[in-house]
Amino acid sequence: MLAEIKYRKSQEVYIVTDASGGVSLEAHEMAIQRMVQAGAVPITWTVFGAELQRDWARTATAPALAHMLVEHAGVVGTTFTWEQQLLATPPAR
């Protein structure tokens, strides 16, 4: 993996740290540290999804990302649902 990261120095390399693992927590953390030292950028799965989506104007994929956030992103999903409810509420008169 490290050789691959060094080979791709002309490109950005991202590692999704919470969607990978090792034989132990220590092995996982050490592997991440080695990849970061080699130039990789650590991100989480929610950041990866947001990078793919870019913005909510991409209507073809926005519902799927929203569903993933609501189902699997804890407080992020709860906050998103709350914001959607606020946006759907007519203004008080």
Sequence and secondary structure as in RCSB ss.txt:
>XXXX:A:sequence
MLAEIKYRKSQEVYIVTDASGGVSLEAHEMAIQRMVQAGAVPITWTVFGAELQRDWARTATAPALAHMLVEHAGV
VGTTFTWEQQLLATPPAR
>XXXX:A:secstr
 HHHHHHTTTS  EEEGGG   SSHHHHHHHHHHHHHTT EEE HHHHHHHHH STT TTTHHHHHHHHHHHSTH
HHHHHHHHHHHHHS    
